[in-house]
Each structure stands twice: as C-alpha cells, then as structure tokens.
C-alpha cells in the first residue's frame, strides 16, 4: 500500500532535485509516520459518531433524560456540544504543550492523560452531569490532538506527499465515524448499561494504539530546530527520509529549515499577537490568519456535522425507516469518498479541489431543502438520502481533508504552532455553536424554530460563501516546501496569481543525474576536511559586490590573507557534516538564504517593511546578526574591515560553508568615525 502511494504521489525528477540518487521509496517512512499519527483523527471521529447513536438508544434515553421518554432540545444540545467546548480550550492551549515538549510527546500526553481520564468518567456516568464532565475532559485532549497531529504530519512530510499525508487525518476521522456507527448498530438493542459503556470504553483501546505507535516515531525535525538541537534534527530527517545523515539533500533541507527559523527568530520570539501581524520575515500574516480561521469556520458551517451529530434523528423524523442503517451508509460514503480526495489534493491542487467540492456541496444541500419543503413521500425520502450521500461525498473529497491541509501549510515556522492552534480552536468553537443551536433550529417543540429540512438552505448558503472565499483569498500551496510558502505570499499579489507561482531556483548542477550525485559528493567531501572552506564547482560565489549566481566559482582554497592581522578570513557560516550543527550568521544564515532556492531571501529582492536600519547597530558577542540588513550594506561595512577589499568573504557549497571555525565578530557601531573599521576576532 505504501509503495503504491509513493509511486503515484512522488515525481521522480522532482525528488532527485533534492535527493539525487535516492529512491522515491525514501518517502515511505514519512508516509508511515503520517498514517500512524492520523489515529488521532480516529479518536475524534469515533467520539463524534458515538454521540449520534447514543442519543437515540432507548436504554440511554430512559436512564439519562429528565422525563424518561426523550431528550429535550436542551439536553441534546449540552450532551453533544460539551465535547466541542472542551476541544476549543484544548486547541488553544496546544502550543504550550507542543512547543515545550514537542509534537510527538504533545500527542502522547494529551491522549494518555486527558483523553483517557475523560473516557473513564464517561464510563462511570449514570446521569447527564457526569457524562458531560467526562466528555468535556476528553474533548480537551481531542482539541490538543486536533491541533498537533496535522502540525506534526506537515512538518515530518516531504513536500511532494505532504498534502496527501495531512489528508489522512481526515481519512482517519471518517473511519472513526464509521466504526462508532457499527458499534452502536451492534449494541443499541441491549437492555443493560453495556449498551453505552462498551462503545465508550473502546476509546481506551484506540488511545493505546495511538500512544504505542507514537513512541516509536521520530520527533518533528522542525521542533528540534526550534530548540537548537541540530544533531537531533538531522537524525530525525535521516529517519524520515531514509537517507544517511550526511546525505547532501538532507543537509540542504536541514539548513533551509534552520536558516528560515533563525531569520524569523532574530526579530524576536513570536507571540499569539504576531500571528496576526506581518513582520519578522512573515508576509501577509493577517491574510493568512483570516484564511485559516474562515476555512475552519466555513467547514463547520457546511452542514456536515448536522448529519454526523443528528443524522439518526433527522432520518427518523423525515420518515426514513432503518435510520441507524442509513446513518451507517452515510459514514461508509464518507470513508470511500475521502480516498480520491487524498490524491486529488496533490493532483489538481488545493484551490480547485475546494472550489469544485464546495459547488457540489452547495447544489446538494439546496436541492435537499427544496425537495423537503415541496414533497413528502417515500420517493422524496429516497431522493434526500441520495442527495445527502452526494453532499457527504463532495465534502469528504474536498473540504474535509483540504481545510486541514491548507491551515497547516500557510504559516511560517515561527508562528505555525500558535497559528494552527488558533484555527483549530476556531473549528471547535463554531462546531460548539452549531452543535448547541441545531436542535433548537431543527426540532419541533416549544422555543424551537422547527425548520425541519429548511435548515439545509442555511448549509447551502454557507457552501456558496465558502466557494467564493476560496476563489478570492486562498493561495495555492501545492508543490511548495513549507519554507517556500512565505516567498509565495511575498511575491503573489492575490490568490489568483498564486496558481502560477514557481519558486525561483538556480540549478547548480548543469550535469547529468549520475554526474550530479558524484560531483556533489566530491564537493562535500572536500569541504568537510578543509577548515577554511574551498570554492567548489557548485553553488554561489560571495564577494563585496553582493550575492551572484554568476560570480566565478573555482576550486582554489579560500585562504585569503585579507584580514588586518594577516590571518585568513573565517567563513561567515558553518556546518560540520560529521557532527551536524549549524551556527549560521551573517549572509548565509541570518539573511535567510535558502540552500535549495539558491537566491537571496525574498525580503532583499523587493522593498519590505521588514528591513530596518535599526538592525545595523546590533552587536552580538558571538558574531554580528545582520537580519534585516541589506546585503550591499553588510558587505560594504565588512569591506572596510579588510586590507584587500577584492578578496571574497567565503565560498559557498550549496550556499553552505563547511568548517569548524567560528564566524567573525563584526561591530556595526557607527557612533564615531574610528569605529567604522570593524574589529574582527577569529
């Protein structure tokens, strides 16, 4: 199965661009990681589907409802919605856990502790109050899982299968819904407490599977980079990509992650407020946050949870026989229809998938509403069942997985954990609102709107708004690395132009594929043993005239005696192949030069409010940070420090210098003329 997924999702020529000579099957580990983590979605789906059946079980109604005959709208609302209330707070607090102990352990702890404690309380419940307490605590755990699992999947996955892997989270939700429906179908005729306690207790089994599996998975390499644990990040990438730790492609990916993160970090640690504020290397951040928030809100306004929360009740009240069986059929359709969505999200892209799916959802919902108010017969009931299945299929193949994919791709590393948590919390908040008010809108009785099938006009209207929103505001992220998305937002003026965006790369290997691999290996081997870094045949040259892909690159050792004391000029960045660590300052690091894109950072290619002269006066004891400083300004100041201005500062191999030396400490203080000649300590 995994090999088949890889063969159909990985473009070999694209893979070889980053990992020459490696097999596409190197993605198998990342796919396995994504599928295992997706069990967190199964927990959510199972709990969601469970309440749908429980509310209609005669034994539960007799023991839990106030009148012993049926649940009132208020009772149905609180039992259903209290889970979403817990998940809302869990999602908001998720970054505190995932950014502290890691994505992996965040999933493990929230599942093993919060989710299972809530489950045990639900098993012991004999009334609505205790049942609601248990559901709220379980919801708190599910909320953390919902924010961290897709985040973990996105950070662990290579870009060519990232969308498909994140989609497995939604796929697991559909399986959870289906299994819970099957369990309810098998127990709803029992006349003992086992009728509801067995389905609830099974959640512990699912949590054991998730926790046990996560213990054997690697942590997100991007979390390790955030914690400056570069050795661990390299090892995690090696495990995920199934390549040696000194593989050139792995080093390139690792340095790109590190360079982007430190570029953002040099502007300060991001807060929740920064999620809505552009700056610190982040572009159109307000638009990105609104995109994530509205996508999650519109997904919950689509009407999908009306079917999954109250489907049995809906089919019963519209005169459909075998409501439990029909509800099971809708869950099965949900599972089957999600499969093409997993592939289509990579084939046609996120925007087209969401637009086409939204149109299908809108048409289905509006026709259901029209049929419901114009006809009341067996034929119309069958038509409505068919249209409900069409609506679910449209959702499952598009907005179901697509929303989770997009909200985990559009944010930069510095704010990703917090931003994803906010959007996940939005999902649960809107979920709570609709779960609570739906019985009042749909049911007949005192203080209810008694809309019946007219409620589908609301869902259809929201679907239309969703289609328009995606068309106007959602940027296409298909085929981009997470570190390239910020470049897209910087360079594309609108969502419409994002579909034509291509990351600009200067290919540093105009050779055949076999020659590329051997040439890259030779360059890296040579540089790993040269403490001052050699110029190699691939990469950028760096001189006082700025960065240029056309700058002459040769194989002469970089041993210039241009420093005032006659000593060689240490390189401006470092990484040791055999003991992966990065201390990248100045141009190669703080200026956010991406190792794969081979170009200056986007902020230096156009005017940006992120570039501020205030960075010129910043001095560090271990080296000068020049983030936000124009390359020309930096090189001009560095020029004044040496006796021979024409000498190059350093040579780049894939824009990375391999050396054991520390970078020079450069003083940018311009308070007096004498300080113009910056001091250099080697």
NULUMKE-582894 format. One record per residue (C-alpha): residue in one letter; x, y negated, z negated; residue number from 1. Coordinates in steps of 0.02 Angstrom, whole numbers. Layout:
<nodes>
r,X,Y,Z,k
A,X,Y,Z,NUM .
...
</nodes>
This chain:
<nodes>
r,X,Y,Z,k
X,0,0,0,1 .
X,137,-123,-49,2 .
X,240,-83,105,3 .
X,87,-109,214,4 .
X,53,-278,132,5 .
X,233,-331,157,6 .
X,240,-276,338,7 .
X,85,-379,380,8 .
X,121,-533,275,9 .
X,308,-560,298,10 .
X,376,-634,457,11 .
X,548,-558,476,12 .
X,628,-704,565,13 .
X,568,-821,428,14 .
X,630,-704,293,15 .
X,802,-689,372,16 .
X,819,-877,372,17 .
X,835,-869,183,18 .
X,897,-693,152,19 .
X,1000,-642,306,20 .
X,1024,-455,321,21 .
X,898,-415,184,22 .
X,744,-310,220,23 .
X,571,-386,207,24 .
X,533,-248,81,25 .
X,630,-355,-43,26 .
X,462,-438,-72,27 .
X,391,-277,-143,28 .
X,443,-318,-321,29 .
X,363,-490,-314,30 .
X,204,-412,-247,31 .
X,205,-282,-387,32 .
X,228,-422,-514,33 .
X,81,-516,-442,34 .
X,-33,-364,-445,35 .
X,12,-321,-625,36 .
X,-14,-498,-687,37 .
X,-181,-503,-595,38 .
X,-251,-384,-726,39 .
X,-278,-544,-825,40 .
X,-410,-589,-696,41 .
X,-490,-418,-726,42 .
X,-517,-465,-909,43 .
X,-607,-623,-859,44 .
X,-714,-536,-729,45 .
X,-760,-394,-844,46 .
X,-815,-510,-984,47 .
X,-914,-617,-862,48 .
X,-1007,-469,-789,49 .
X,-1036,-391,-959,50 .
X,-1149,-530,-1022,51 .
X,-1257,-516,-865,52 .
X,-1306,-339,-911,53 .
X,-1313,-361,-1099,54 .
X,-1445,-498,-1092,55 .
X,-1566,-380,-1005,56 .
X,-1536,-224,-1112,57 .
X,-1693,-184,-1211,58 .
X,-1598,-125,-1366,59 .
X,-1494,-286,-1370,60 .
X,-1650,-394,-1347,61 .
X,-1740,-308,-1490,62 .
X,-1591,-322,-1610,63 .
X,-1521,-493,-1564,64 .
X,-1665,-603,-1505,65 .
X,-1767,-703,-1630,66 .
X,-1936,-635,-1575,67 .
X,-1877,-459,-1530,68 .
X,-1961,-471,-1361,69 .
X,-1847,-577,-1252,70 .
X,-1708,-703,-1263,71 .
X,-1762,-883,-1257,72 .
X,-1676,-1005,-1140,73 .
X,-1579,-1074,-1288,74 .
X,-1520,-902,-1343,75 .
X,-1469,-850,-1168,76 .
X,-1377,-1015,-1144,77 .
X,-1273,-1006,-1302,78 .
X,-1226,-821,-1283,79 .
X,-1172,-847,-1104,80 .
X,-1091,-1019,-1116,81 .
X,-994,-1000,-1279,82 .
X,-861,-896,-1189,83 .
X,-829,-1042,-1069,84 .
X,-815,-1161,-1216,85 .
X,-676,-1056,-1288,86 .
X,-589,-1040,-1120,87 .
X,-593,-1230,-1098,88 .
X,-489,-1257,-1254,89 .
X,-378,-1108,-1215,90 .
X,-336,-1176,-1043,91 .
X,-296,-1348,-1113,92 .
X,-176,-1276,-1242,93 .
X,-97,-1153,-1120,94 .
X,53,-1265,-1077,95 .
X,105,-1271,-1260,96 .
X,124,-1083,-1253,97 .
X,186,-1054,-1076,98 .
X,314,-1196,-1080,99 .
X,378,-1140,-1251,100 .
X,387,-950,-1249,101 .
X,372,-926,-1062,102 .
X,240,-874,-936,103 .
X,266,-689,-970,104 .
X,253,-699,-1159,105 .
X,113,-826,-1148,106 .
X,9,-695,-1058,107 .
X,59,-558,-1180,108 .
X,23,-657,-1339,109 .
X,-143,-730,-1282,110 .
X,-203,-556,-1231,111 .
X,-137,-456,-1379,112 .
X,-191,-581,-1512,113 .
X,-333,-699,-1465,114 .
X,-424,-590,-1339,115 .
X,-420,-431,-1444,116 .
X,-470,-518,-1606,117 .
X,-622,-589,-1518,118 .
X,-664,-419,-1445,119 .
X,-658,-335,-1616,120 .
X,-776,-468,-1688,121 .
X,-898,-438,-1544,122 .
X,-896,-251,-1577,123 .
X,-939,-282,-1759,124 .
X,-1076,-409,-1720,125 .
X,-1256,-371,-1767,126 .
X,-1326,-544,-1729,127 .
X,-1305,-691,-1613,128 .
X,-1194,-799,-1729,129 .
X,-1055,-670,-1750,130 .
X,-1069,-618,-1567,131 .
X,-1043,-798,-1515,132 .
X,-892,-818,-1630,133 .
X,-813,-665,-1552,134 .
X,-848,-724,-1376,135 .
X,-776,-896,-1414,136 .
X,-613,-822,-1481,137 .
X,-599,-701,-1335,138 .
X,-634,-848,-1221,139 .
X,-489,-942,-1297,140 .
X,-374,-800,-1245,141 .
X,-453,-789,-1072,142 .
X,-429,-976,-1050,143 .
X,-242,-961,-1080,144 .
X,-233,-812,-963,145 .
X,-328,-904,-826,146 .
X,-203,-1048,-831,147 .
X,-43,-946,-849,148 .
X,-70,-793,-737,149 .
X,-89,-888,-571,150 .
X,53,-1001,-626,151 .
X,164,-850,-658,152 .
X,114,-773,-492,153 .
X,152,-931,-394,154 .
X,323,-954,-475,155 .
X,375,-772,-455,156 .
X,320,-752,-273,157 .
X,415,-789,-113,158 .
X,326,-917,-7,159 .
X,279,-801,135,160 .
X,164,-697,22,161 .
X,129,-822,-117,162 .
X,-48,-862,-64,163 .
X,-92,-678,-48,164 .
X,-18,-636,-217,165 .
X,-111,-776,-307,166 .
X,-268,-717,-219,167 .
X,-251,-550,-310,168 .
X,-302,-643,-468,169 .
X,-473,-675,-392,170 .
X,-473,-497,-322,171 .
X,-448,-430,-499,172 .
X,-592,-539,-560,173 .
X,-706,-456,-433,174 .
X,-653,-283,-492,175 .
X,-686,-334,-671,176 .
X,-862,-389,-623,177 .
X,-892,-226,-529,178 .
X,-828,-113,-668,179 .
X,-929,-204,-801,180 .
X,-1085,-186,-695,181 .
X,-1052,1,-675,182 .
X,-1026,21,-862,183 .
X,-1186,-75,-901,184 .
X,-1278,31,-773,185 .
X,-1220,187,-863,186 .
X,-1262,132,-1040,187 .
X,-1416,20,-1026,188 .
X,-1538,162,-1062,189 .
X,-1455,215,-1225,190 .
X,-1550,186,-1386,191 .
X,-1408,151,-1506,192 .
X,-1277,19,-1538,193 .
X,-1160,114,-1422,194 .
X,-1260,35,-1283,195 .
X,-1167,-130,-1306,196 .
X,-1020,-81,-1417,197 .
X,-942,40,-1292,198 .
X,-939,-85,-1147,199 .
X,-866,-219,-1262,200 .
X,-737,-100,-1338,201 .
X,-671,-53,-1166,202 .
X,-598,-227,-1155,203 .
X,-463,-172,-1277,204 .
X,-408,-39,-1153,205 .
X,-391,-167,-1014,206 .
X,-289,-280,-1128,207 .
X,-171,-137,-1172,208 .
X,-141,-107,-987,209 .
X,-100,-291,-958,210 .
X,13,-309,-1109,211 .
X,103,-145,-1074,212 .
X,134,-190,-893,213 .
X,193,-367,-930,214 .
X,326,-302,-1050,215 .
X,418,-226,-902,216 .
X,407,-377,-787,217 .
X,536,-517,-772,218 .
X,503,-693,-832,219 .
X,472,-831,-707,220 .
X,641,-894,-642,221 .
X,571,-1071,-641,222 .
X,535,-1060,-828,223 .
X,716,-1009,-857,224 .
X,773,-1158,-754,225 .
X,665,-1272,-861,226 .
X,756,-1203,-1013,227 .
X,926,-1219,-927,228 .
X,952,-1031,-936,229 .
X,1028,-1015,-763,230 .
X,1103,-843,-788,231 .
X,931,-776,-836,232 .
X,850,-867,-691,233 .
X,972,-789,-569,234 .
X,942,-616,-642,235 .
X,753,-640,-632,236 .
X,766,-693,-450,237 .
X,878,-545,-414,238 .
X,748,-428,-487,239 .
X,603,-512,-396,240 .
X,691,-520,-227,241 .
X,782,-353,-245,242 .
X,947,-426,-191,243 .
X,1116,-439,-280,244 .
X,1139,-584,-398,245 .
X,1272,-659,-284,246 .
X,1165,-648,-128,247 .
X,1182,-812,-31,248 .
X,995,-828,-6,249 .
X,964,-805,-191,250 .
X,1092,-938,-234,251 .
X,1012,-1058,-110,252 .
X,839,-1031,-184,253 .
X,904,-1047,-362,254 .
X,995,-1210,-326,255 .
X,843,-1282,-238,256 .
X,737,-1245,-392,257 .
X,868,-1317,-508,258 .
X,902,-1472,-405,259 .
X,718,-1515,-390,260 .
X,686,-1487,-575,261 .
X,833,-1592,-635,262 .
X,791,-1730,-514,263 .
X,620,-1743,-595,264 .
X,688,-1717,-770,265 .
X,809,-1863,-752,266 .
X,657,-1977,-753,267 .
X,606,-1906,-922,268 .
X,504,-1759,-986,269 .
X,332,-1759,-905,270 .
X,179,-1782,-1015,271 .
X,-4,-1749,-981,272 .
X,-18,-1931,-928,273 .
X,118,-1905,-797,274 .
X,7,-1775,-714,275 .
X,-97,-1921,-651,276 .
X,46,-2041,-618,277 .
X,162,-2044,-468,278 .
X,347,-2067,-502,279 .
X,492,-1962,-560,280 .
X,506,-1886,-388,281 .
X,320,-1847,-381,282 .
X,217,-1921,-240,283 .
X,28,-1950,-230,284 .
X,12,-1869,-401,285 .
X,-157,-1947,-434,286 .
X,-225,-1875,-272,287 .
X,-153,-1706,-313,288 .
X,-235,-1702,-484,289 .
X,-402,-1756,-414,290 .
X,-383,-1621,-281,291 .
X,-358,-1485,-412,292 .
X,-495,-1549,-527,293 .
X,-625,-1567,-390,294 .
X,-584,-1399,-312,295 .
X,-609,-1310,-479,296 .
X,-767,-1408,-516,297 .
X,-841,-1378,-343,298 .
X,-800,-1193,-355,299 .
X,-905,-1181,-512,300 .
X,-1043,-1286,-434,301 .
X,-1054,-1166,-287,302 .
X,-1186,-1058,-372,303 .
X,-1077,-902,-385,304 .
X,-1092,-888,-573,305 .
X,-1281,-903,-563,306 .
X,-1277,-733,-477,307 .
X,-1146,-658,-592,308 .
X,-1217,-727,-756,309 .
X,-1403,-716,-720,310 .
X,-1414,-604,-567,311 .
X,-1511,-466,-653,312 .
X,-1633,-593,-725,313 .
X,-1650,-679,-555,314 .
X,-1687,-519,-459,315 .
X,-1811,-461,-592,316 .
X,-1910,-623,-589,317 .
X,-1916,-630,-399,318 .
X,-1999,-459,-393,319 .
X,-1849,-355,-340,320 .
X,-1851,-177,-403,321 .
X,-1693,-95,-472,322 .
X,-1619,-261,-522,323 .
X,-1469,-176,-605,324 .
X,-1430,-81,-446,325 .
X,-1446,-237,-337,326 .
X,-1333,-330,-456,327 .
X,-1205,-190,-439,328 .
X,-1216,-206,-249,329 .
X,-1178,-392,-258,330 .
X,-1023,-355,-362,331 .
X,-968,-224,-235,332 .
X,-989,-351,-94,333 .
X,-883,-471,-195,334 .
X,-742,-345,-207,335 .
X,-744,-294,-24,336 .
X,-757,-472,44,337 .
X,-608,-531,-59,338 .
X,-489,-417,37,339 .
X,-496,-513,202,340 .
X,-476,-674,103,341 .
X,-309,-613,35,342 .
X,-242,-600,213,343 .
X,-334,-747,291,344 .
X,-262,-869,164,345 .
X,-90,-836,244,346 .
X,-150,-811,423,347 .
X,-263,-962,454,348 .
X,-210,-1067,306,349 .
X,-297,-1137,152,350 .
X,-393,-1280,232,351 .
X,-478,-1183,372,352 .
X,-520,-1040,256,353 .
X,-603,-1156,129,354 .
X,-697,-1253,262,355 .
X,-766,-1101,354,356 .
X,-808,-1014,191,357 .
X,-894,-1169,123,358 .
X,-1003,-1182,279,359 .
X,-1055,-1000,258,360 .
X,-1098,-1028,75,361 .
X,-1199,-1185,111,362 .
X,-1302,-1105,250,363 .
X,-1339,-951,145,364 .
X,-1393,-1048,-9,365 .
X,-1504,-1169,86,366 .
X,-1592,-1029,179,367 .
X,-1620,-934,15,368 .
X,-1704,-1088,-57,369 .
X,-1813,-1112,97,370 .
X,-1866,-929,103,371 .
X,-1903,-929,-83,372 .
X,-2024,-1075,-75,373 .
X,-2109,-1029,89,374 .
X,-2138,-843,66,375 .
X,-2172,-720,-75,376 .
X,-2168,-545,-6,377 .
X,-2065,-386,-3,378 .
X,-1990,-440,162,379 .
X,-1937,-609,95,380 .
X,-1859,-525,-57,381 .
X,-1754,-415,56,382 .
X,-1703,-566,158,383 .
X,-1650,-655,-1,384 .
X,-1547,-505,-57,385 .
X,-1459,-504,112,386 .
X,-1426,-690,104,387 .
X,-1361,-677,-75,388 .
X,-1238,-547,-13,389 .
X,-1188,-661,131,390 .
X,-1160,-804,10,391 .
X,-1054,-695,-104,392 .
X,-952,-630,43,393 .
X,-919,-808,103,394 .
X,-865,-861,-71,395 .
X,-758,-707,-103,396 .
X,-660,-729,59,397 .
X,-630,-916,38,398 .
X,-667,-1022,-115,399 .
X,-640,-878,-235,400 .
X,-455,-848,-201,401 .
X,-421,-1012,-108,402 .
X,-454,-1125,-256,403 .
X,-333,-1033,-370,404 .
X,-202,-1029,-234,405 .
X,-208,-1215,-199,406 .
X,-209,-1278,-378,407 .
X,-54,-1175,-416,408 .
X,41,-1238,-264,409 .
X,15,-1426,-255,410 .
X,108,-1480,-413,411 .
X,294,-1502,-441,412 .
X,385,-1401,-572,413 .
X,398,-1542,-699,414 .
X,209,-1555,-720,415 .
X,150,-1390,-648,416 .
X,109,-1304,-813,417 .
X,12,-1452,-880,418 .
X,-75,-1492,-715,419 .
X,-132,-1313,-687,420 .
X,-196,-1309,-866,421 .
X,-299,-1466,-838,422 .
X,-376,-1397,-679,423 .
X,-411,-1228,-762,424 .
X,-492,-1319,-908,425 .
X,-600,-1413,-782,426 .
X,-654,-1247,-709,427 .
X,-709,-1186,-880,428 .
X,-791,-1349,-931,429 .
X,-901,-1352,-776,430 .
X,-930,-1166,-799,431 .
X,-990,-1201,-976,432 .
X,-1107,-1340,-921,433 .
X,-1191,-1236,-786,434 .
X,-1195,-1078,-892,435 .
X,-1285,-1177,-1027,436 .
X,-1409,-1275,-921,437 .
X,-1451,-1142,-791,438 .
X,-1582,-1052,-898,439 .
X,-1667,-1220,-925,440 .
X,-1665,-1253,-737,441 .
X,-1719,-1081,-678,442 .
X,-1831,-1003,-811,443 .
X,-2016,-1034,-836,444 .
X,-2071,-1094,-1005,445 .
X,-2078,-1242,-1121,446 .
X,-1947,-1378,-1092,447 .
X,-1880,-1295,-934,448 .
X,-1877,-1359,-755,449 .
X,-1947,-1196,-686,450 .
X,-1854,-1220,-522,451 .
X,-1850,-1037,-476,452 .
X,-1771,-1015,-304,453 .
X,-1768,-1204,-279,454 .
X,-1609,-1200,-382,455 .
X,-1519,-1142,-225,456 .
X,-1545,-1315,-150,457 .
X,-1427,-1377,-286,458 .
X,-1297,-1245,-245,459 .
X,-1312,-1277,-58,460 .
X,-1291,-1465,-82,461 .
X,-1134,-1437,-186,462 .
X,-1065,-1323,-50,463 .
X,-1086,-1461,79,464 .
X,-994,-1584,-33,465 .
X,-855,-1454,-52,466 .
X,-832,-1435,135,467 .
X,-820,-1623,159,468 .
X,-697,-1639,14,469 .
X,-580,-1505,83,470 .
X,-583,-1584,256,471 .
X,-538,-1757,192,472 .
X,-424,-1728,42,473 .
X,-349,-1553,33,474 .
X,-173,-1539,104,475 .
X,-115,-1379,190,476 .
X,18,-1286,89,477 .
X,32,-1129,195,478 .
X,211,-1077,228,479 .
X,293,-1202,111,480 .
X,403,-1171,-37,481 .
X,341,-1246,-199,482 .
X,487,-1368,-191,483 .
X,437,-1422,-15,484 .
X,259,-1471,-59,485 .
X,316,-1636,-135,486 .
X,402,-1679,29,487 .
X,240,-1647,121,488 .
X,142,-1764,8,489 .
X,276,-1896,31,490 .
X,281,-1885,220,491 .
X,99,-1849,266,492 .
X,-18,-1997,257,493 .
X,-175,-1890,247,494 .
X,-238,-1713,229,495 .
X,-275,-1709,415,496 .
X,-92,-1736,461,497 .
X,-30,-1607,334,498 .
X,-76,-1466,452,499 .
X,63,-1524,570,500 .
X,195,-1543,436,501 .
X,355,-1442,456,502 .
X,497,-1454,329,503 .
X,646,-1531,416,504 .
X,794,-1415,414,505 .
X,964,-1424,495,506 .
X,1004,-1242,529,507 .
X,1183,-1217,476,508 .
X,1208,-1055,571,509 .
X,1201,-1076,762,510 .
X,1259,-894,772,511 .
X,1179,-725,798,512 .
X,1100,-644,645,513 .
X,1243,-521,611,514 .
X,1369,-661,629,515 .
X,1265,-771,514,516 .
X,1272,-646,373,517 .
X,1458,-611,388,518 .
X,1500,-796,408,519 .
X,1400,-846,255,520 .
X,1478,-708,152,521 .
X,1653,-759,206,522 .
X,1622,-941,160,523 .
X,1554,-898,-10,524 .
X,1694,-776,-48,525 .
X,1824,-907,0,526 .
X,1746,-1043,-106,527 .
X,1718,-936,-259,528 .
X,1906,-918,-279,529 .
X,1953,-1098,-239,530 .
X,1939,-1209,-392,531 .
X,1936,-1367,-287,532 .
X,1815,-1303,-155,533 .
X,1858,-1281,27,534 .
X,1774,-1354,176,535 .
X,1683,-1215,263,536 .
X,1606,-1191,434,537 .
X,1429,-1210,372,538 .
X,1347,-1350,275,539 .
X,1357,-1539,259,540 .
X,1508,-1648,252,541 .
X,1502,-1782,119,542 .
X,1601,-1944,135,543 .
X,1593,-2126,86,544 .
X,1484,-2164,235,545 .
X,1343,-2058,162,546 .
X,1274,-1887,198,547 .
X,1276,-1822,375,548 .
X,1247,-1653,453,549 .
X,1364,-1709,593,550 .
X,1509,-1750,478,551 .
X,1662,-1647,529,552 .
X,1672,-1485,432,553 .
X,1831,-1383,436,554 .
X,1916,-1251,331,555 .
X,2050,-1359,255,556 .
X,2059,-1353,65,557 .
X,1990,-1508,-19,558 .
X,2146,-1559,-116,559 .
X,2147,-1745,-85,560 .
X,2258,-1849,-200,561 .
X,2144,-1998,-185,562 .
X,2116,-2024,-371,563 .
X,2213,-2168,-452,564 .
X,2320,-2048,-554,565 .
X,2360,-1943,-400,566 .
X,2260,-1793,-459,567 .
X,2140,-1700,-345,568 .
X,1962,-1762,-341,569 .
X,1849,-1638,-430,570 .
X,1692,-1593,-335,571 .
X,1531,-1679,-381,572 .
X,1435,-1520,-414,573 .
X,1471,-1343,-469,574 .
X,1406,-1166,-468,575 .
X,1504,-1009,-505,576 .
X,1447,-859,-401,577 .
X,1504,-728,-526,578 .
X,1434,-816,-679,579 .
X,1284,-911,-609,580 .
X,1273,-1078,-692,581 .
X,1232,-1248,-621,582 .
X,1291,-1416,-682,583 .
X,1247,-1517,-528,584 .
X,1269,-1704,-550,585 .
X,1284,-1849,-431,586 .
X,1242,-1820,-248,587 .
X,1221,-1633,-235,588 .
X,1109,-1617,-388,589 .
X,1030,-1773,-458,590 .
X,996,-1839,-284,591 .
X,886,-1687,-257,592 .
X,973,-1623,-100,593 .
X,885,-1461,-60,594 .
X,1002,-1320,-19,595 .
X,884,-1246,109,596 .
X,818,-1403,190,597 .
X,993,-1471,218,598 .
X,947,-1653,213,599 .
X,943,-1799,91,600 .
X,795,-1800,-28,601 .
X,633,-1872,41,602 .
X,643,-2019,-78,603 .
X,801,-2079,11,604 .
X,728,-2067,185,605 .
X,594,-2197,156,606 .
X,560,-2336,34,607 .
X,494,-2270,-128,608 .
X,444,-2346,-292,609 .
X,537,-2202,-374,610 .
X,706,-2280,-325,611 .
X,750,-2408,-456,612 .
X,908,-2510,-481,613 .
X,892,-2481,-668,614 .
X,975,-2312,-640,615 .
X,1136,-2399,-585,616 .
X,1185,-2445,-762,617 .
X,1154,-2275,-839,618 .
X,1311,-2187,-902,619 .
X,1324,-2011,-972,620 .
X,1470,-1942,-1071,621 .
X,1473,-1784,-966,622 .
X,1450,-1866,-797,623 .
X,1351,-2002,-713,624 .
X,1171,-1970,-671,625 .
X,1127,-2060,-511,626 .
X,949,-2002,-487,627 .
X,851,-2140,-403,628 .
X,1013,-2220,-341,629 .
X,1032,-2244,-154,630 .
X,1167,-2130,-84,631 .
X,1255,-2276,1,632 .
X,1259,-2374,-161,633 .
X,1327,-2225,-254,634 .
X,1463,-2189,-127,635 .
X,1509,-2372,-117,636 .
X,1539,-2379,-304,637 .
X,1631,-2214,-301,638 .
X,1737,-2282,-159,639 .
X,1806,-2420,-269,640 .
X,1874,-2290,-390,641 .
X,1999,-2214,-270,642 .
X,2155,-2273,-184,643 .
X,2110,-2190,-20,644 .
X,1929,-2231,21,645 .
X,1930,-2125,179,646 .
X,1953,-1963,83,647 .
X,1797,-1855,67,648 .
X,1725,-1831,-105,649 .
X,1693,-1646,-85,650 .
X,1646,-1509,36,651 .
X,1476,-1426,35,652 .
X,1437,-1245,72,653 .
X,1251,-1245,99,654 .
X,1261,-1410,2,655 .
X,1332,-1317,-147,656 .
X,1509,-1331,-215,657 .
X,1581,-1177,-297,658 .
X,1706,-1224,-432,659 .
X,1747,-1205,-615,660 .
X,1789,-1389,-637,661 .
X,1680,-1514,-723,662 .
X,1615,-1660,-620,663 .
X,1695,-1832,-639,664 .
X,1626,-1953,-766,665 .
X,1587,-2114,-675,666 .
X,1548,-2278,-761,667 .
X,1422,-2385,-668,668 .
X,1426,-2528,-791,669 .
X,1430,-2690,-690,670 .
X,1434,-2812,-834,671 .
X,1604,-2881,-781,672 .
X,1718,-2877,-632,673 .
X,1850,-2767,-712,674 .
X,1727,-2627,-738,675 .
X,1695,-2616,-551,676 .
X,1836,-2491,-541,677 .
X,1750,-2344,-623,678 .
X,1851,-2232,-734,679 .
X,1866,-2050,-690,680 .
X,1905,-1913,-814,681 .
X,1942,-1741,-747,682 .
</nodes>
